[in-house]
Amino acid sequence: MKDKYGREIDYLRISLTDRCNLRCIYCMEEDNNEFFEEEDKLTKDEILKIVSVSAKLGVKKIRLTGGEPLVRKDIIELMDEINNIEGIEGIYLTTNGILLSEKVEALKKAGLKGVNISLDSLKEKMFHDLTRLGDLKKVLSAIEKCLELGIKVKLNTVMIKSKNDDEILDFVNLTIKKNLDVRFIELMPIGVGGKFEGVSNEDILNLIRNNYKNIEEVNRSKDGGPASYVKLENAKGKIGFISAISNCFCEDCNRIRLTSEGFLKQCLHFNYGIDLRKLLRGGASENDILNVIKDNIYNKPEKHLFMKKSNDKELKFMNQIGG
């Protein structure tokens, strides 16, 4: 269905858990993180009910996120059941890749079409410094396995000044020989992310243009995705830019978000939405849930206000919202 600004909202991002097996410096604190109690998180049946209702309103694409979604034990069963809901055309996953290699074959059988892997460094020491707990070899192995299985791979990369910003061209070069996309995502000032200074995608694109010839601009994706793309000559993959800070793309936004505790968010930036868990556990009918989601979709805000002061700014960490 369309919101009041005429945007077709057909994409639901579902956070399966706020827990993660990494502690990335712009996402979570190293210690003393507060996590939702297990009884406060949506059950599999509750998630399926929300997806089913959302599909009736025109949602076609589902992305499972976290925290780290692969730490949830029932993810394969959940994905398989979502895949069988009428109206759902594609299920995708956003993951840090640590557990992906051991589960990807089962996930593909359950309906997985594509995976976004968060990867901010190709150097073992820097990767460990950024993630605090990560093993780069496991992520690289998962990437290769996904490519072998024919699963579409996109790498989500956040560049931080004086940290990993010397690796920009290393990531760009991955697209030459590997059939994957590298997407540079501007650091968002959410939670602990506000402690660091990101690199603008304009600066990244200028660096690429200064180092490569015959760069082709690729038409924006028809599915309403946020990335704009370029491609190097004869490269197998593309280079994407998600520029939420320097170049607001809200006019094309086609998504709503569901946190692991059942809060339906209309926009990443704002803290308002609706508590679907409370409605579900309070005995609300399917029609009641449908009407609430319908109202939230229709009243989705026109744009985020990341660069402006706002009383409604989201203060939760990214793992609590859903990456």
N, C-alpha and C positions, 0 to 999 in steps of 0.2 A: 504494500500500500504506500501511498504518498504522504509525506508530512505537509505542513501548511505552507512550506516554501517550494513545494512541487518536486522534492527529491524522492526517488523510489527507494524505499528502505527494504532491502531484501537480504541482509547479512547480519547474522547474530554471532557475536564473539562470546564464548562461555568459558569463564575461569573455573576449572575443576578443583583447584585448591590454592591456598595462599602459601603453602609450604614449598620449599625449593631445596635442592641439594647443592646449590651454590650461594654465594653471598656477594653478588656483583656490587661494586662500590657505589654505583649511581642508582641502585635499586633498593638495597637493604643495608642495615647496619651489620657489622661483623658479629656482634653479640647482642643479647637482650632484646631480640625481636619478639613482638607479641603476635601469636597466631590464633586464628579462630579455633574454638573447640569443635571437635568432630561432630557433635550433635547440632552445631549451628550451621554446618555446611549442608548444601542441598544433597539429597539422596539421588541415586540413579533414577528412581521412578519420578521424582520431582523434576529433575532435569528433562526427562523424556516428555513429561506433560507440558512443560513450558515450550519445548521445541515443537511439539505437535500443534499447540495452539498458535505459535508463531508462524508455522508453515501455512496454516489456514489464512493468515494475514499477508502471505506473500513472501515470507523468508525462504530463501532457496539455498543459501550458503551458510555453513556452520564452521566456525573455527574454534578449536579446543585449545585453551591456553592455561596459564597458571599465574603466579608461582611457576612450578614445573609440572605440567600435566601428567608426565610419565611416572611421577611418584604415586599417582592415584592407582590403586590396585585393580579397579574394575574398568579401566579406560578402554580396553579392547572390547569387552562386552558392551560397554556403553556406546562406543563408536559403531559397533555392528547394529545395535538397535536403532540408533539415530539414522543410520543408512537405510533402514527399512521404513522410515516414516514417509508417507506420501507427501510429495512436494519438495523434499530435500534433494538437491541435485549434486551437491559436493560437500565433502567434509575435509577440513584442512587442520593442520597442527602447527602450533608455535612452540618450540622447545629449545633448551640449551644444548641438546644433542648428547648429553652424557650417557643416558640410558637408551638412546634410540636404536643403536645397532642391534641390540639383543631383542628388540620388540618390533622392528619395522616390518618384518615379513608377516607377522600376525596382524599388524595394523593395516597393511595393504589388503589383506584378505577381508578385513572388516570394513573396508571402504575408503581408506585414506587415499586422497588424490594428490596432495601436495604438502610440503613441509617448509616452514620458515625456521631456520636455525639461527639463533642469536650467537654471533661470533665476532668478537671485537679485537682479536689479535691472532696472528699466525706465528707468533713467537712464544715458546713454551713459558719462559719466565714472565713475560708481560701478561700472557693469558692467565697465569696463576695469580699475578698481582691484581688483575682486574676482577677476577672471579673469587679470589681468596681460597677456593677449594678445587678448582677445575683441573681436569686432565685433558690437555689439548689432543692427545693421540686418540682418545675415545670419540671426540667430536669429528675429527678428520676421517676416522674409520666409518662413522655413521654417514657422513656425506657421500663417501664412495659407495657404500652399500645402497643408499637411496638411488644414486645414479644408475647402478647396475640393475636395480629393480624397475627402473623407468618411472620413478616418483619425481615429480617436479621439485627442484630444490631452489630456495631463495635464501641467501645469507643476509641477515639483518645486522648491520654494523653501525655502532655509535662511536664517533671519533671525539676524543677528549684532548684538549690542548695540554701539551707537555706530558702526555701519557702515551697514547698509541697513534698520534697524528702523523708519525713518520712512516706509517704502514699503508697509507692511502693507496699508493700505486701498487703495492704488493697485492692488495685486494682487487684492484682493477685488473691486474694481470691474470687473476684466476679465471676471468670471463673469456680469455683468449682461447684456452685449450679445454676448458670444462664447460659442459652444457648446464650451467647454472647462472642465476642472476645474483649480483651483489647489490644490495640496497643500502645506501647511506642514510641513516635516520638521525635527524638533528636531536641533540640531547634536550629532553623536555624538563622544565623546572618543576618536577613533581617529586614530593618526598625528599629523599637525600640527593636526588639529582640536582637540586638547586645549589649544592655545594661546589659543583664543578663548572668549568667553562667549556662548552662544546665548540665544534668547528662548523661554520655555516656551510650549507651545501653549495652556495654560490662560490665560496672559496675552493671547495673540493672540485667543482666543475671547471673552474679556471685552471687549477693545477693539471687536471686531465687534458684540457685543451692545449696547455703549454707543453705537454709531453707526448702527445699522440697526434697523428695526422688523420684526415678522413674520418672524422667522428660523425656518425649518422644519428639524427634524432629519430626516436621511435614514437609512433602515435600513442597517445594515452590509452590505457586499457579500457575496453568497453564495459568491464564489470564494475566500474566505478571505484577501482582501487586508488589509493592515495599517491602512488609513485608515478613520477615522470621518468622516462628512460632515454638513454643514449646507448649506442653500440659502436665498438671499435671495428675497424675494417677487418673482415674475415674472422671475427670472434664468434665463438659458439654461444656465448651467453650475453646478457645485457647488464648495464650499470643503471641502477635506479636511485632516485632521490625522493625521500619523504621529508618534506620541508615544512613541518608544522609550525616552526617558529618564524622563519624568514619569508615564507610564502604560503599563507593560509589557503588550504584547498577545501575548505568546508562546503563550498557550493556543490561539490561532487560527493559529499559524504553519504554513504548508503548503509550505515551500520548503527546498531545498538549493542550494548554490552550487558552481560549478566555476571555479577561477581559470584564467588564460590559460596557466599552466605545468602545468595538469592536476591541481591539488590539490582534492579534493572536501571542501568545508567543510560541516559540519552546522549551524553558526550563525555569524553575522557576528562575534560578540564573541570566540569562542574560537579558539585557534591550532591546534587539532588537527583531524584528518580523515585522508584517505588519499591517497597519491600514485598516481593512476591512470595518469599518464604512464609511470611506472616499470614498472607492471604491463603496460601495453600494449606498451611497447618491449622488455619482457623475455619476450614470447611468451605471456602469459596468454591463455587461451581466453575466448571470449565468456561461457561459463558461469561462469568464474572471476570475470570483471568483474561479472557480474550478482550473484553471491553477495556480493562485497565491497560493492557499492552497496546491496544489500538490507540487509546488516548495519549499514552506516552510517546508513541511513534509520531502521532500527528503534531504534538507540541514540542518536538525536538528543537533545541535552540538553533538559531541561524548560524552561529559561528562560535568558536572558542575565544577566550580572552587571555591567552597565556601571557601576553606582554602588557596587560593592564591590571590594575588592582581590582579585585572583585571580592565581595563578601561571600560569594558562593564557590570560591575556589576549592578544588579537591585537595585535601591535606594528607590523605592516605598514601602509603608507599605503593609502588607499582605492583608488587607481588600481591597486595591486598585487593587491588582493582582488577588486575588481569592484564597481562602484557600484550 
